[in-house]
Amino acid sequence: MNKDCPKDKILNPKTNRCVSITGKIGKELLKTTTIKKDKNDCPKDKILNPKTNRCVSINGKIGQELLKKQSKTKPIKDNKKNKDDKNYKKNDKKRFKLNIKYPLNHSLNQKQVKKYIEASDVRTRPILRKIFDNTVHISFETMIRQLNKNIKDLIELVKTRGNNEIYFFMNFRKITKSNDWLYIYVKDYFDHYYPQYSIRIIHNLDNNHDGDIIVFIDDCIYSGMQMAENVSNIKNPKKLKNLIIFILCPYISTIGFDLIKQYFEYTDDLENNFLIFNKYSIDLPNIQDYLNGEEIDIINEYIDYDINNSYLIYFDHKLADQLSTITSIYSGYLLNEKNADIFNNLDLFSNKINLKKADFIPVINNCEKTRNLRLDATSCPHIPYSNKFKDYMKEYKKYKKYSHHSYENNKKIINKDKNNKSI
């Protein structure tokens, strides 16, 4: 059995022992044995010539030829340097941070949904199951991913137009509305990834804006009436031309889309200008897609307002009012005779006292301790851009461990579930 010897020794085949290469026996063995050198046996200024098994200077002709062959097969790397360079580049690029307050997880609590349905009148139960099975909850992460697609649509438009300035048409006084909240995100996004573009807010078109891009931003367009009025109410005293009115909104109903277009076409001040929607908008699930007229009439008997054009959708950051969705149901008010009497005598826009007496089972996570006493201005899901959000979070941490969303760390796409869908 052959034996491996250290570099300074050689095997004596007669005794099968390693002997020094400088000794008498070792020198005699070297005359008849060739020791194959390793490339690491050569000094730093030399390289191994595999043909002669000798170290030659890297500055010589043979050494230069060997270096060229070596660089083609396996480049010489300084691993430590490359690793340091990689870390330097990684740390040198600042991460995009969210400067907006982000909401809690307000998905549907399926156990609470079951309790809610079972506690409602028998005739309403199969209808309520349809409603909750087809309700779409939009998480904060999902909305931001969708919004990012829309921002890229805007960037493509900006590049084709050759504009370096983008104007957001809005009333920006205090952060009390979702469009103000989203504007801050979009502004930070451009500042971080596309600093070459200038983002500005305008309140009118008194200046010379011929050919400029004017952006209207919103989180969700339901009926489209509010956005249609905002666009059509633009004052254009100088009759500016070639304006691009861009609607930046991730969720738009078909009805809302058509209404905004109609208002734009019939607004004289906007003649010779253009209306563009972002390409990646998602249509909203209308209640008429899932309930027939008789089923809708039964629900209307209990809540005393027409849900015929309601949408089965809500967000982590907002639950729309009763003009856009079934706010009372998502708020947990039971469909029973007691509540029907209360709703029949309720001023939906001002009366808070009667709703305190209503039967209530919350169905949305992290809304267990909160009632919506006004259906036109809901307080849960908790609105992150509300002045009361900070105070609420202090109270929230006292009775429940706070586990908030993190868009940067959550890279998994939310899967659809038949009982709690997410777009």
For each residue, the residues with C-beta under 8 A, 3 or more apart:
1: 16
2: 11
3: 11 16 17 18
4:
5: 9 10 11 18
6: 9 18
7: 41
8: 20 21 22
9: 5 6 18 19 20 21 26
10: 5 18 19 21 26 29 30 33 35
11: 2 3 5 16 17 18 19 29
12: 15 16 17 18 19 25 29
13: 16
14:
15: 12
16: 1 3 11 12 13
17: 3 11 12
18: 3 5 6 9 10 11 12
19: 9 10 11 12 23 25 26 29
20: 8 9 23 26
21: 8 9 10 26 27 29 30 35
22: 8 26 27
23: 19 20 26 27
24: 27 28
25: 12 19 28 29
26: 9 10 19 20 21 22 23 29 30
27: 21 22 23 24 30 31
28: 24 25 31 32
29: 10 11 12 19 21 25 26 32 33
30: 10 21 26 27 33 35
31: 27 28
32: 28 29
33: 10 29 30
34: 53
35: 10 21 30 53
36: 53
37: 41 42 48 53 54 55
38: 41 48
39: 42 47 48
40:
41: 7 37 38 48 55
42: 37 39 46 47 48 55
43: 46 55
44:
45: 57 58 59
46: 42 43 55 56 57 58 63
47: 39 42 55 56 58 63 66 67 70
48: 37 38 39 41 42 53 54 55 56 66
49: 52 53 54 55 56 62 66
50: 53
51:
52: 49 56
53: 34 35 36 37 48 49 50
54: 37 48 49
55: 37 41 42 43 46 47 48 49
56: 46 47 48 49 52 60 62 63 66
57: 45 46 60 63
58: 45 46 47 63 64 66 67
59: 45 63 64
60: 56 57 63 64
61: 64 65
62: 49 56 65 66
63: 46 47 56 57 58 59 60 66 67
64: 58 59 60 61 67 68
65: 61 62 68 69
66: 47 48 49 56 58 62 63 69 70
67: 47 58 63 64 70 71
68: 64 65 71 72
69: 65 66 72 73
70: 47 66 67 73 74 76
71: 67 68 74 75 76
72: 68 69
73: 69 70
74: 70 71
75: 71
76: 70 71
77: 82
78: 81 82
79: 82 83
80: 83 84
81: 78 84 85
82: 77 78 79 85 86
83: 79 80 86 87
84: 80 81 87 88
85: 81 82 88 89
86: 82 83 89 90
87: 83 84 90 91
88: 84 85 91 92
89: 85 86 92 93
90: 86 87 93
91: 87 88
92: 88 89
93: 89 90
94: 192
95: 408
96: 188 189 192 193 408
97: 188 408
98: 102 185 188 407 408
99: 184 185 188
100: 181 184 185 188 384 385
101: 384 385 389
102: 98 140 317 384 404 405 407
103: 106 140 315 316 317 381 382 383 384 405
104: 316 365 366 381 382 396 404 405
105: 139 316 365 366 403 405
106: 103 137 314 315 316 364 365 366 367 380 381 382
107: 137 139 316 364 365 420
108: 112 113 132 135 137 363 364 365 419 420
109: 112 113 362 363 364 365
110: 113 114 419 420
111: 114 115
112: 108 109 115 116 332 361 362 363 364
113: 108 109 110 116 117 132 363 419
114: 110 111 117 118
115: 111 112 118 119 361
116: 112 113 119 120 128 332 334 361 363
117: 113 114 120 125 128 129 132
118: 114 115 125
119: 115 116 334 336 359 361
120: 116 117 124 125 128 334 335 336
121: 124 125 302 335 336 337
122: 125
123: 127 298
124: 120 121 127 128 298 299 302 335
125: 117 118 120 121 122 128 129
126: 129 130
127: 123 124 130 131 291 295 298 299
128: 116 117 120 124 125 131 132 329 335
129: 117 125 126 132 133
130: 126 127 133 134 290 291 295
131: 127 128 134 135 287 290 291 312 326 329
132: 108 113 117 128 129 135 363 419
133: 129 130 418 419
134: 130 131 285 289 290 312 421
135: 108 131 132 285 312 313 314 330 420 421
136: 284 285 312 313 314 421 422 423
137: 106 107 108 313 314 315 316 420 421 422
138: 142 143 251 313 314 315 316 422 423
139: 105 107 142 143 316 405 414 422
140: 102 103 143 144 315 316 317 405 407
141: 144 145 405 407 410 414
142: 138 139 145 146 414 422 423
143: 138 139 140 146 147 219 250 251 315 316 317
144: 140 141 147 148 185 407
145: 141 142 148 149 413
146: 142 143 149 150 250 251 280 282 423
147: 143 144 150 151 182 185 186 250
148: 144 145 151 152 189
149: 145 146 152 153 250 278 280
150: 146 147 153 154 248 249 250 278 280 281
151: 147 148 154 155 186 189 190 248
152: 148 149 155 156
153: 149 150 156 157 278 279 280
154: 150 151 157 158 166 213 215 246 248 278
155: 151 152 158 159 194 197
156: 152 153 159 160
157: 153 154 160 161 213 244 246 276
158: 154 155 161 163 164 166 197 213
159: 155 156 162
160: 156 157
161: 157 158 211 213 244
162: 159
163: 158 166 211 212 213
164: 158 196 197 198
165: 197 198 200 212 213
166: 154 158 163 190 197 198 199 200 213 215
167: 200 201 202 209 212 213 214 215
168: 172 183 186 199 200 201 202 214 215 216 217
169: 201 202 203 214 215 216 230 234
170: 179 180 183 201 203 216 217
171: 203
172: 168 180 183 201
173:
174: 180
175: 180 181 184 385
176: 180 385 386 387
177: 180 181 385
178: 181 182 218 219 317 318 385
179: 170 182 183 217 218 219
180: 170 172 174 175 176 177 183 184 385
181: 100 175 177 178 184 185 317 384 385
182: 147 178 179 185 186 217 218 219
183: 168 170 172 179 180 186 187 201 217
184: 99 100 175 180 181 187 188
185: 98 99 100 144 147 181 182 188 189
186: 147 151 168 182 183 189 190 199 217 248
187: 183 184 190 191 199
188: 96 97 98 99 100 184 185 191 192
189: 96 148 151 185 186 192 193 194
190: 151 166 186 187 193 194 195 197 199
191: 187 188 194 195 199
192: 94 96 188 189 195
193: 96 189 190
194: 155 189 190 191 197
195: 190 191 192
196: 164
197: 155 158 164 165 166 190 194
198: 164 165 166
199: 166 168 186 187 190 191
200: 165 166 167 168
201: 167 168 169 170 172 183
202: 167 168 169 205 207 209 214
203: 169 170 171
204: 235
205: 202 209 214 234 235 236 237 238 240 243
206: 235 237 238
207: 202
208: 238 240
209: 167 202 205 212 214 240 243
210: 240 241 242 243
211: 161 163 241 242 243 244
212: 163 165 167 209 243 244
213: 154 157 158 161 163 165 166 167 243 244 246
214: 167 168 169 202 205 209 234 243 244 245 246
215: 154 166 167 168 169 246 247 248
216: 168 169 170 227 230 231 245 246 247 248 249
217: 168 170 179 182 183 186 248 249
218: 178 179 182 221 227 247 248 249
219: 143 178 179 182 249 250 251 315 317 318
220: 249 250 251 252 284 313 315 320
221: 218 224 226 227 247 249 251 252 253 256 257 260
222: 253 256 284 311 320 323 324 325
223: 226 253 255 256 259 309 323 324
224: 221 227 228 252 253 255 256 257 258 259 260
225: 228 229 256 259
226: 221 223 229 230
227: 216 218 221 224 230 231 247 249 256 260
228: 224 225 231 232 256 259 260 262 263 264
229: 225 226 232 233 263
230: 169 216 226 227 233 234
231: 216 227 228 234 245 247 260 263 264 267 270 275
232: 228 229 263 264 266 267 270
233: 229 230
234: 169 205 214 230 231 245 267 269 270
235: 204 205 206 269
236: 205 239 240 269 270
237: 205 206
238: 205 206 208
239: 236 269 271 272
240: 205 208 209 210 236 243 273
241: 210 211 272 273
242: 210 211 272 273 274
243: 205 209 210 211 212 213 214 240 270 273 274
244: 157 161 211 212 213 214 273 274 276
245: 214 216 231 234 264 270 273 274 275 276
246: 154 157 213 214 215 216 276 277 278
247: 215 216 218 221 227 231 252 260 275 276 277 278
248: 150 151 154 186 215 216 217 218 278
249: 150 216 217 218 219 220 221 227 252 277 278 281
250: 143 146 147 149 150 219 220 278 280 281 282
251: 138 143 146 219 220 221 281 282 284 313 423
252: 220 221 224 247 249 256 257 277 281 282 283 284
253: 221 222 223 224 256 257 283 284 286 311
254: 257 258 283
255: 223 224 258 259 286 309
256: 221 222 223 224 225 227 228 252 253 259 260
257: 221 224 252 253 254 260 261 277 281
258: 224 254 255 261 262
259: 223 224 225 228 255 256 262 263
260: 221 224 227 228 231 247 256 257 263 264 275
261: 257 258 264 265 275
262: 228 258 259 265 266
263: 228 229 231 232 259 260 266 267
264: 228 231 232 245 260 261 267 270 275
265: 261 262
266: 232 262 263
267: 231 232 234 263 264 270 271
268: 271
269: 234 235 236 239
270: 231 232 234 236 243 245 264 267 273 275
271: 239 267 268
272: 239 241 242
273: 240 241 242 243 244 245 270
274: 242 243 244 245
275: 231 245 247 260 261 264 270
276: 157 244 245 246 247
277: 246 247 249 252 257 281
278: 149 150 153 154 246 247 248 249 250 281
279: 153
280: 146 149 150 153 250
281: 150 249 250 251 252 257 277 278
282: 146 250 251 252 423
283: 252 253 254
284: 136 220 222 251 252 253 311 313
285: 134 135 136 289 290 311 312 313
286: 253 255 289 309 310 311 312
287: 131 290 291 296 307 308 309 310 311 312 326
288: 291 296 308 309
289: 134 285 286
290: 130 131 134 285 287 312
291: 127 130 131 287 288 295 296 299
292: 295 296
293: 296 297
294: 297 298
295: 127 130 291 292 298 299
296: 287 288 291 292 293 299 300 307 308
297: 293 294 300 301
298: 123 124 127 294 295 301 302
299: 124 127 291 295 296 302 303 307 326 329 335
300: 296 297 303 304 305 306 307 308
301: 297 298 304 340
302: 121 124 298 299 335 336 339 340 343
303: 299 300 307 322 326 328 329 333 335 340 343
304: 300 301 340 343 344 346
305: 300 322 343 348
306: 300 309
307: 287 296 299 300 303 310 326
308: 287 288 296 300
309: 223 255 286 287 288 306
310: 286 287 307 324 325 326
311: 222 253 284 285 286 287 320 324 325
312: 131 134 135 136 285 286 287 290 325 326
313: 135 136 137 138 220 251 284 285 325
314: 106 135 136 137 138 318 319 320 325 330 364 381
315: 103 106 137 138 140 143 219 220 318 319 381
316: 103 104 105 106 107 137 138 139 140 143 381 405
317: 102 103 140 143 178 181 219 381 383 384 385
318: 178 219 314 315 378 381 383
319: 314 315 325 327 330 331 364 372 378 380 381
320: 220 222 311 314 323 324 325 327
321: 324 325 327 375 376 377 378
322: 303 305 325 326 327 328 348 375 376
323: 222 223 320 376
324: 222 223 310 311 320 321
325: 222 310 311 312 313 314 319 320 321 322 330
326: 131 287 299 303 307 310 312 322 329 330
327: 319 320 321 322 330 331 372 375 378
328: 303 322 331 333 343 375
329: 128 131 299 303 326 332 333 335
330: 135 314 319 325 326 327 363 364
331: 319 327 328 360 362 367 371 372 375 378 380
332: 112 116 329 360 361 362 363 364 367 371
333: 303 328 329 339 343 355 358 359 360
334: 116 119 120 338 339 358 359 360 361
335: 120 121 124 128 299 302 303 329 339 340
336: 119 120 121 302 339 340 359
337: 121 340 341
338: 334 341 342 358 359
339: 302 333 334 335 336 342 343 358 359
340: 301 302 303 304 335 336 337 343 344
341: 337 338 344 345
342: 338 339 345 346 354 355 357 358
343: 302 303 304 305 328 333 339 340 346 358
344: 304 340 341
345: 341 342 354
346: 304 342 343 351 354 355
347: 350 351
348: 305 322 351 374 375 376
349: 374 376
350: 347 374
351: 346 347 348 354 355
352: 355 356 373 374
353: 356 357
354: 342 345 346 351 357 358
355: 333 342 346 351 352 358 371 372 373
356: 352 353 371 373
357: 342 353 354
358: 333 334 338 339 342 343 354 355
359: 119 333 334 336 338 339
360: 331 332 333 334 371
361: 112 115 116 119 332 334
362: 109 112 331 332 367 368 370
363: 108 109 112 113 116 132 330 332 367
364: 106 107 108 109 112 314 319 330 332 367 380 381
365: 104 105 106 107 108 109 368
366: 104 105 106 380 381 382 396 400
367: 106 331 332 362 363 364 370 380 381 382
368: 362 365
369: 399
370: 362 367 379 380 382
371: 331 332 355 356 360 380
372: 319 327 331 355 375 378 379 380
373: 352 355 356 379
374: 348 349 350 352 377 378 379
375: 321 322 327 328 331 348 372 378
376: 321 322 323 348 349
377: 321 374
378: 318 319 321 327 331 372 374 375 381
379: 370 372 373 374 382 383 386 388
380: 106 319 331 364 366 367 370 371 372
381: 103 104 106 314 315 316 317 318 319 364 366 367 378
382: 103 104 106 366 367 370 379 386 389 392
383: 103 317 318 379 386 388 389
384: 100 101 102 103 181 317 389
385: 100 101 175 176 177 178 180 181 317 389
386: 176 379 382 383 389
387: 176 390
388: 379 383 391 392
389: 101 382 383 384 385 386 392 393
390: 387 393 394
391: 388 394 395
392: 382 388 389 395 396
393: 389 390 396 397 402
394: 390 391 397 398
395: 391 392 398 399
396: 104 366 392 393 399 400 402
397: 393 394 400 401 402
398: 394 395
399: 369 395 396
400: 366 396 397
401: 397
402: 393 396 397
403: 105
404: 102 104
405: 102 103 104 105 139 140 141 316 410
406: 409 410
407: 98 102 140 141 144 410
408: 95 96 97 98
409: 406
410: 141 405 406 407
411:
412:
413: 145
414: 139 141 142 422
415: 422
416: 421 422
417: 420 421 422
418: 133 421
419: 108 110 113 132 133
420: 107 108 110 135 137 417
421: 134 135 136 137 416 417 418
422: 136 137 138 139 142 414 415 416 417
423: 136 138 142 146 251 282
